[in-house]
């Protein structure tokens, strides 16, 4: 586990220890103590190393051409003779035999998924093994599909949507099947399939291009699935129908749209703002046949353009790594409407590992829990001998600035701590009112959770719980479950501060404008103190309303008995999971009422579990401050003393465990810091005492800090700084 070095081993200000970033008044800040890079390893988040494959040049005409040539098909035949490819190929055979092909023509989304899987698995078995039983079955399915009036589900056709994420999946599988079973088609059958792709895939895309219906999918995982499959159809027809205006137009539309509305929409450090589950799904859904990895792979082979090396997309493995929960029971406990114990799909993980050249991707592929519903993709993309980069080479905490996601970590082991925080732009697609919301995992347990999804999916009380503010770990106003706007004004929520060191992290989000004009200020600071052990989390909210309102501070947890109010008058509660308890100490406001409320179930570990949430409520006031400590500890561990710092003008807390004492203070806006012997002029300060002597400190946006008259820091301009000190 990281960050267990003793400060006694350090000098007063060792070279390179002082972490300093000069700030303007409202600028974000970031201080990162980056460990030395291991030999020949790249520690920049998501920056690819040299390509693991040779540069690809456009392939000659003929089939197959999308992902490999005939020679490549022969190489695949050799590949599936060895494990793990042999087992994956057996899985493809089983899916090919058992997946029903829909009767049509009135198709549901499930029909489109089954049709896609039936087509591509049978065609893939044929191209790899040469077994004509599978090829002829795929041929029959393909010719049957050509008789249907459209390749879209009936509900979307009724609502005027001709191109969608499931139609794209089916159409991508049609293109793959046409590419792989070409020797089994007569000239007349080939012309029939070509005509069907033109009229049922490419022409609907062209008609829908530029409409509001198309724009609904912009910036979401759906655009890669919907148009990626059509892009495969255009690429597979390019050499067969040279100069065809429909093929050329569709190819251009898909390329430009996916570049602008998908690949360019990644955060500069690789985050996908919809969430990790939707990143997985947009790369390749469970049926395969469409999505970001299949479009990029076909484009790479047919034109030589390599979108896997896109400057943003290629960094996405770093995003996955930072939000991988320490317990590794799922891909993320993170944000969005997804099953938070679900796991990433193995085919897209393999593609990110083998095609981006990012060694973090290979580490994720080998170490994260993965599910394999698409063994065709596993065979195509997995490269077991690629180099990998352990996240131990990275700073444990990271801010993804364009997406507004922050991961604060103590390290990468199972008993380490992960705090996820979100405040930033609202993106289209699967979003929730979760500005200034957070999650907290420690000691191998999910302690403060986000609601995820239940087995009802989008049914039941989805909109008034899972997609409502009451289901998030943020602030309610007047008990209104929909306090935050789902689609607030641009820049209504932003990260205004980020500081990370090996022993102290702090992030601040400002999200007042997501409350529809009811708040004039809502800043939330999260502080993760982590010199040793799992660390602890402090939440500080500064709120001002335009009228008197009731403010509710919310914390969600798994299980019926997960939360207990142990002393309401003293503001004390506990969140318990297994043998781990997070002590909850509400320091401010002193007059708040605490209660435990029933939540709605969420899926965890494959089944629905009940949830509860802690509600800390004020009376009607025009402004308030919440100062809350979450201190994780194993059962039987010594209980720390957590108490308010009463002297001074700001908000402060003292946390004492044995000979260690932490003093954390937040200033009123425009006022200095004063309390418990700490003085300074920043917005917040932290001082750790060991045996009564300062050993660590942090100051945010200040020029000086002292403890009992001993100067710890001074600067001619406002700065954010964190450092260790030599003990006397």
Residue pairs with C-beta under 8 A, 6 or more apart in sequence:
1 410
1 411
1 413
1 415
1 416
2 392
2 396
2 410
2 411
2 412
2 413
2 416
2 502
3 396
3 410
3 411
3 502
3 503
3 530
3 531
3 532
3 535
4 532
7 531
7 690
7 695
7 696
7 724
7 725
7 726
7 727
8 726
8 727
10 17
10 724
10 725
10 726
11 726
12 725
12 726
13 723
13 725
14 724
17 723
17 724
18 721
18 723
19 31
19 32
19 33
19 501
19 721
19 722
19 723
20 31
20 715
20 719
20 720
20 721
21 29
21 30
21 31
21 499
21 719
21 720
21 721
22 715
22 717
22 718
22 719
23 29
23 701
23 718
23 719
23 720
25 701
25 718
26 496
28 399
28 401
28 495
28 496
28 497
28 498
29 497
29 498
29 499
29 700
29 701
29 720
30 399
30 498
30 499
30 500
31 499
31 500
31 501
31 720
31 721
31 722
32 395
32 397
32 500
32 501
33 395
33 500
33 501
33 502
34 43
34 394
34 395
35 43
35 392
35 393
35 395
37 43
37 393
38 393
41 359
41 389
41 393
42 48
42 49
42 359
42 389
43 389
43 393
43 394
45 269
45 270
45 315
45 318
45 322
45 360
45 394
45 398
46 269
46 270
46 314
46 315
46 316
46 317
46 318
46 319
46 358
46 360
47 314
47 315
47 358
48 309
48 314
48 356
48 357
48 358
49 357
49 358
49 359
49 387
50 357
51 309
51 357
52 354
52 355
52 357
52 383
52 386
53 354
53 355
55 304
56 300
56 301
56 304
56 306
57 304
58 301
58 302
58 303
58 304
59 65
59 69
59 301
59 302
60 69
61 239
61 240
62 69
62 70
62 239
63 178
63 179
63 180
63 182
63 183
63 236
64 70
64 72
64 73
64 127
64 179
64 180
64 182
65 179
65 235
65 236
65 239
65 301
65 302
66 175
66 176
66 179
66 232
66 235
66 236
66 297
66 298
66 301
66 302
67 294
67 297
67 298
67 301
67 380
68 75
68 76
68 301
73 127
73 128
76 127
76 128
76 379
76 380
77 128
77 129
77 130
79 85
79 379
80 86
80 88
80 89
80 128
80 129
80 379
84 378
84 382
84 384
85 378
85 379
85 382
88 372
88 375
88 378
88 379
89 125
89 128
89 375
89 379
91 372
91 375
92 121
92 124
92 125
92 375
92 376
92 379
93 121
93 125
93 134
95 117
95 118
95 121
95 375
96 118
96 121
96 122
96 124
96 125
96 134
96 137
99 114
99 117
99 118
99 121
100 114
100 118
101 114
101 115
101 118
101 119
101 141
101 144
102 111
102 112
102 114
102 115
104 111
104 144
104 145
104 147
104 148
105 147
105 148
105 149
105 150
106 154
107 115
107 148
107 151
107 152
107 153
107 154
108 153
108 154
108 155
109 153
109 166
111 153
112 151
112 152
112 153
112 166
112 167
112 169
112 170
113 166
113 169
113 170
113 285
113 286
113 287
114 287
115 141
115 145
115 170
115 173
116 169
116 170
116 172
116 173
116 287
116 288
116 289
116 290
117 173
117 287
117 288
117 289
118 138
118 141
119 138
119 141
119 142
119 145
119 170
119 173
119 174
119 176
119 177
119 289
120 173
120 176
120 177
120 288
120 289
120 376
121 376
122 134
122 135
122 137
122 138
122 141
122 177
123 134
123 135
123 138
123 176
123 177
123 180
123 181
124 176
124 180
124 376
125 131
125 134
125 135
126 132
126 134
126 135
126 138
126 180
126 181
126 184
127 135
127 180
127 181
128 379
132 184
135 181
135 184
136 184
138 177
138 180
138 181
139 181
139 184
139 185
139 189
141 177
142 174
142 177
142 178
142 181
142 193
143 189
143 192
143 193
145 151
145 174
145 196
146 192
146 193
146 195
146 196
148 200
150 157
150 162
150 200
150 204
151 167
151 170
151 171
151 174
151 200
151 201
152 161
152 162
152 163
152 164
152 167
152 204
153 164
153 166
153 167
156 162
156 164
156 167
160 213
161 208
161 213
162 204
162 205
162 207
162 208
162 213
163 204
163 205
163 208
163 214
163 226
163 227
163 230
164 217
164 222
164 226
165 217
165 221
165 222
165 225
165 226
165 285
165 290
166 225
167 226
167 229
168 225
168 226
168 227
168 228
168 229
168 230
168 290
169 225
169 229
169 285
169 287
169 288
169 289
169 290
169 291
170 229
170 289
171 197
171 200
171 201
171 229
171 230
171 232
171 233
171 289
171 290
172 228
172 229
172 230
172 232
172 233
172 288
172 289
172 290
172 291
172 294
173 229
173 287
173 288
173 289
173 290
174 193
174 196
174 197
174 201
174 233
175 197
175 201
175 229
175 232
175 233
175 235
175 236
176 232
176 236
176 289
178 185
178 193
178 194
178 197
178 236
179 236
182 190
185 193
190 240
194 237
194 240
194 241
197 233
197 236
197 237
198 237
198 244
198 246
198 247
201 229
201 230
201 233
201 250
202 230
202 233
202 234
202 237
202 246
202 247
202 249
202 250
203 246
203 250
205 227
205 230
205 250
205 253
205 254
206 246
206 249
206 250
206 253
208 214
209 253
209 257
214 257
216 428
217 223
217 226
217 227
217 261
217 428
218 261
218 428
219 261
219 262
219 265
219 427
219 428
219 429
220 274
220 278
220 282
220 427
220 428
220 429
220 430
221 272
221 274
221 278
221 279
221 281
221 282
221 429
221 430
222 282
222 429
223 257
223 258
223 261
223 262
223 282
224 258
224 262
224 282
224 283
224 290
224 291
224 292
224 295
225 281
225 282
225 285
225 290
225 291
226 290
227 253
227 254
227 257
227 258
227 295
228 254
228 258
228 290
228 291
228 292
228 294
228 295
229 289
229 290
229 294
230 250
230 254
231 250
231 251
231 254
231 255
231 258
231 295
231 298
231 299
232 289
232 290
232 294
232 295
232 298
233 250
234 247
234 250
234 251
234 254
235 251
235 298
235 299
235 302
235 303
236 298
237 244
237 247
238 247
238 251
238 302
241 247
254 295
255 299
258 292
258 295
259 307
262 282
262 292
263 292
263 307
263 310
263 312
263 313
264 310
264 312
265 272
265 273
265 427
266 272
266 310
266 312
266 313
266 315
266 316
267 273
267 312
267 319
267 400
267 401
267 402
267 403
267 405
268 312
268 315
268 401
268 402
269 312
269 315
269 318
269 319
269 398
269 400
269 401
269 402
270 312
270 313
270 314
270 315
270 316
270 317
270 318
270 319
270 400
271 316
271 319
271 400
271 402
271 403
271 405
272 278
272 279
272 282
272 316
272 319
272 403
273 402
273 403
273 404
273 405
273 424
273 425
273 427
274 282
274 336
274 427
274 429
274 430
274 431
275 332
275 334
275 335
275 336
275 337
275 338
275 430
276 319
276 320
276 323
276 331
276 332
276 334
276 336
276 338
276 344
277 331
277 332
277 336
277 338
277 339
277 342
277 344
278 336
278 338
278 429
278 430
279 316
279 319
279 320
279 348
280 331
280 344
280 345
280 348
280 349
281 291
281 345
282 291
282 292
283 291
283 292
283 293
283 345
283 347
283 348
283 351
283 352
284 290
284 291
284 292
284 293
284 294
284 345
284 347
284 348
284 351
284 374
284 377
285 291
286 345
286 373
286 374
287 373
287 374
288 294
288 347
288 374
288 376
288 377
291 348
292 313
292 348
293 347
293 348
293 351
293 352
293 355
293 377
293 381
294 377
295 307
296 306
296 307
296 308
296 351
296 355
297 308
297 351
297 355
297 380
297 381
299 305
299 306
299 307
300 306
300 307
300 308
300 355
307 313
308 314
308 351
308 355
308 356
308 357
309 356
309 357
313 356
314 356
314 357
314 358
315 358
316 352
316 356
316 358
316 361
317 352
317 353
317 356
317 358
317 360
317 361
317 363
317 364
318 358
318 360
318 394
318 398
319 400
319 405
320 331
320 344
320 349
320 352
320 360
320 361
320 364
320 368
321 360
321 363
321 364
321 391
321 394
322 391
322 394
322 398
322 400
322 407
322 409
323 331
323 332
323 334
323 405
323 407
323 418
323 420
324 331
324 332
324 364
324 367
324 368
325 332
325 333
325 418
325 441
325 446
326 412
326 413
326 414
326 415
326 416
326 417
326 418
326 441
326 442
326 444
327 414
327 441
327 444
327 445
327 446
328 367
328 368
328 369
328 414
329 341
329 369
329 604
329 605
330 339
330 340
330 341
330 342
330 343
330 369
330 604
331 342
331 343
331 344
331 368
331 369
332 340
332 420
333 340
333 418
333 420
333 439
333 441
333 446
333 449
333 450
334 340
334 405
334 420
334 439
334 450
335 405
335 420
335 422
335 432
335 434
335 437
335 450
336 430
336 431
336 432
337 430
337 432
337 452
337 453
337 458
337 462
337 466
337 467
338 430
338 452
338 453
339 452
339 453
339 602
339 603
340 449
340 450
340 452
340 453
340 602
340 603
340 604
341 452
341 603
341 604
341 605
341 606
342 371
342 603
343 368
343 369
343 370
343 371
344 364
344 368
344 369
344 370
344 371
345 370
345 371
345 372
345 373
345 374
345 377
346 365
346 370
346 371
346 372
346 374
346 377
346 378
346 382
347 372
347 374
347 375
347 376
347 377
347 378
347 380
347 381
348 377
349 361
349 364
349 365
349 368
349 370
350 365
350 377
350 378
350 381
350 382
350 383
351 377
351 381
352 358
352 361
352 364
352 365
353 361
353 362
353 364
353 365
353 381
353 382
353 383
353 386
353 388
354 361
354 362
354 381
354 382
354 383
354 386
355 381
358 389
359 386
359 387
359 388
359 389
360 388
360 389
360 391
360 394
362 386
362 387
362 388
362 389
363 388
363 389
363 390
363 391
365 382
365 388
366 388
372 378
390 412
391 412
392 411
392 412
395 500
396 408
396 409
396 410
396 411
396 412
396 500
396 502
397 406
397 407
397 408
397 409
397 500
397 505
397 528
398 406
398 407
398 500
399 405
399 406
399 495
399 498
399 500
399 507
400 406
401 424
401 495
402 424
402 425
403 424
403 425
403 427
404 422
404 423
404 424
404 425
404 493
404 494
404 495
404 509
405 420
405 421
405 422
405 424
406 420
406 421
406 422
406 495
406 498
406 507
407 418
407 419
407 420
408 417
408 418
408 419
408 420
408 421
408 500
408 505
408 507
408 526
408 528
409 416
409 417
409 418
409 419
410 416
410 417
410 528
410 530
410 534
410 535
414 444
415 442
415 443
415 444
415 534
416 442
416 534
417 440
417 441
417 442
417 443
417 528
417 530
417 534
417 535
417 537
417 632
418 439
418 440
418 441
418 442
419 438
419 439
419 440
419 441
419 505
419 526
419 528
419 537
420 438
420 439
421 436
421 437
421 438
421 507
421 509
421 526
422 434
422 435
422 436
422 437
422 438
422 509
423 435
423 436
423 493
423 494
423 495
423 509
423 510
423 511
423 524
424 493
424 494
424 495
424 509
425 490
425 491
425 493
426 486
426 487
426 488
426 492
426 493
431 486
431 487
432 466
432 467
432 471
432 472
432 486
433 467
433 468
433 469
433 472
433 474
433 482
433 483
433 484
433 485
433 486
433 514
434 450
434 472
434 474
434 484
435 474
435 484
435 488
435 492
435 493
435 509
435 511
435 514
436 474
436 475
436 493
436 509
436 511
436 522
436 524
436 541
437 450
437 472
437 473
437 474
438 448
438 473
438 526
438 539
439 446
439 448
439 449
439 450
439 473
440 447
440 448
440 537
440 582
440 630
440 632
441 447
442 534
442 535
442 580
442 582
442 632
443 534
443 580
443 632
443 633
443 634
444 578
444 580
445 577
445 578
445 580
445 632
446 558
446 577
446 604
447 557
447 575
447 577
447 580
447 582
447 630
447 632
448 473
448 555
448 556
448 557
448 575
448 582
448 630
449 556
449 557
449 558
449 602
449 611
450 471
450 472
450 473
450 556
451 465
451 466
451 471
451 472
451 556
451 599
451 600
451 602
451 611
452 466
452 602
452 603
452 604
453 462
453 466
453 602
453 603
454 460
454 466
454 600
454 601
454 602
454 603
454 608
455 601
455 603
455 607
455 608
456 462
460 600
461 600
464 470
464 481
464 482
465 471
465 481
465 599
465 600
466 600
467 486
468 481
468 482
469 476
469 480
469 481
469 482
469 483
469 484
470 476
470 481
470 482
470 483
470 554
471 556
471 599
471 600
472 484
472 554
472 556
473 554
473 555
473 556
474 484
474 511
474 524
474 554
475 483
475 522
475 541
475 543
475 551
475 552
475 553
475 554
476 483
476 551
476 552
476 554
477 483
477 515
477 518
477 519
477 545
477 549
477 550
477 551
477 552
478 549
478 550
479 550
479 552
483 515
483 518
484 511
484 514
484 515
485 492
485 514
485 515
485 516
488 513
488 514
488 516
489 513
491 513
492 511
492 512
492 513
492 514
493 509
493 510
493 511
493 513
493 514
494 509
494 510
494 511
495 507
495 508
495 509
496 508
496 509
496 510
496 523
497 506
497 507
497 508
497 525
497 700
497 701
497 720
498 506
498 507
498 508
499 505
499 506
499 507
499 698
499 700
499 720
499 722
500 506
501 698
501 722
502 530
503 529
503 530
503 531
503 696
503 722
503 724
504 527
504 528
504 529
504 530
504 531
504 686
504 696
504 698
504 722
505 526
505 527
505 528
505 530
506 525
506 526
506 527
506 528
506 684
506 698
506 700
507 525
507 526
508 523
508 524
508 525
508 526
509 523
509 524
510 521
510 522
510 523
511 522
511 524
512 519
512 520
512 521
512 522
512 523
512 544
513 519
515 522
517 546
518 545
518 546
518 547
518 549
519 543
519 544
519 545
519 546
520 544
520 545
520 546
521 542
521 543
521 544
521 623
522 541
522 542
522 543
522 544
523 541
523 542
524 539
524 540
524 541
525 538
525 539
525 540
525 541
525 666
525 684
526 537
526 538
526 539
527 537
527 538
527 540
527 664
527 684
527 686
528 535
528 536
528 537
529 535
529 536
529 537
529 538
529 662
529 664
529 686
529 688
531 688
531 696
534 632
534 633
535 632
536 629
536 630
536 631
536 632
536 655
537 629
537 630
537 631
538 627
538 628
538 629
538 630
538 653
538 664
539 626
539 627
539 628
539 629
539 630
540 625
540 626
540 627
540 628
540 651
540 666
540 684
541 553
541 624
541 625
541 626
541 627
542 625
542 666
542 669
543 551
543 623
543 624
543 625
543 626
544 622
544 623
545 551
545 621
545 622
545 623
547 622
548 620
548 621
548 622
549 620
549 621
549 622
550 617
550 618
550 619
550 620
550 621
551 617
551 618
551 621
551 624
551 626
552 615
552 616
552 617
552 618
553 586
553 592
553 615
553 616
553 617
553 626
553 628
554 613
554 614
554 615
554 616
555 563
555 575
555 584
555 613
555 614
555 630
556 599
556 611
556 612
556 613
557 563
557 575
557 577
557 611
557 612
557 613
557 614
558 577
558 602
558 604
558 609
558 610
558 611
559 577
559 609
559 610
559 611
559 612
560 610
560 612
561 576
562 575
562 576
562 577
562 611
562 612
563 573
563 574
563 575
563 576
563 596
563 612
563 613
563 614
564 573
564 574
564 576
564 596
565 572
565 573
565 594
565 595
565 596
565 614
566 572
566 573
566 574
568 593
568 594
571 585
571 586
571 587
571 590
571 592
571 594
571 616
572 583
572 584
572 585
572 586
573 584
573 586
573 594
573 596
573 614
574 581
574 582
574 583
574 584
575 581
575 582
575 584
575 614
575 630
576 582
579 634
579 635
580 632
580 633
580 634
580 635
581 632
581 633
581 635
582 630
582 631
582 632
582 633
583 629
583 630
583 631
583 632
583 633
583 639
583 640
583 642
584 614
584 628
584 629
584 630
585 628
585 629
585 631
585 642
585 653
586 592
586 594
586 616
586 626
586 627
586 628
587 627
587 628
587 629
587 642
587 643
587 644
587 651
587 653
588 624
588 625
588 626
588 627
588 644
588 651
589 618
589 624
589 625
589 626
590 644
591 618
591 619
592 616
592 617
592 618
592 626
593 616
593 617
594 614
594 615
594 616
594 617
595 614
595 615
595 617
596 612
596 613
596 614
596 615
597 612
597 613
597 614
597 615
598 610
598 611
598 612
599 610
599 611
599 612
599 613
600 611
601 608
601 609
601 610
601 611
602 608
602 609
602 611
603 609
616 626
616 628
618 624
625 651
625 666
627 644
627 651
627 652
627 653
627 666
629 642
629 653
629 655
631 640
631 642
631 655
633 639
633 640
638 657
638 658
640 655
640 656
640 657
641 654
641 655
641 656
641 657
642 653
642 654
642 655
643 653
643 654
644 652
644 653
644 654
645 652
645 653
645 654
645 663
645 665
645 675
645 676
646 675
647 674
647 675
647 676
648 665
648 673
648 674
648 675
648 676
648 678
649 667
649 668
649 671
649 672
649 674
649 675
650 665
650 666
650 667
650 668
650 671
650 673
650 674
650 675
651 665
651 666
651 668
652 663
652 664
652 665
652 666
652 675
652 676
652 678
653 663
653 664
654 661
654 662
654 663
654 676
655 661
655 662
655 664
656 662
659 690
659 691
660 688
660 689
660 690
661 688
661 689
661 690
661 692
662 686
662 687
662 688
662 689
663 675
663 676
663 677
663 678
663 685
663 686
663 687
663 688
663 689
663 707
664 684
664 685
664 686
665 673
665 674
665 675
665 676
665 678
665 684
665 685
665 686
666 673
666 683
666 684
667 673
667 681
667 682
667 683
667 684
672 679
672 680
672 681
673 679
673 680
673 681
673 682
673 684
673 685
673 702
673 705
677 707
677 708
678 685
678 687
678 705
678 706
678 707
679 705
679 706
679 707
680 699
680 702
680 704
680 705
680 706
681 702
681 703
681 704
682 699
682 700
682 701
682 702
682 703
682 705
682 718
682 720
683 700
683 701
683 702
684 698
684 699
684 700
685 697
685 698
685 699
685 700
685 702
685 705
686 696
686 697
686 698
687 694
687 696
687 697
687 705
687 707
687 712
688 694
688 695
688 696
688 697
689 695
689 707
690 727
691 727
693 727
693 728
694 707
694 710
694 712
694 725
695 724
695 725
695 727
696 722
696 723
696 724
696 725
697 705
697 707
697 712
697 713
697 721
697 722
697 723
697 725
698 720
698 721
698 722
698 723
699 705
699 712
699 713
699 719
699 720
699 721
699 722
700 720
701 718
701 719
701 720
702 713
702 715
702 718
702 719
702 720
703 714
703 715
703 716
703 717
703 718
703 719
704 711
704 713
704 714
704 715
705 711
705 712
705 713
705 714
706 712
712 723
712 725
713 721
713 723
715 721
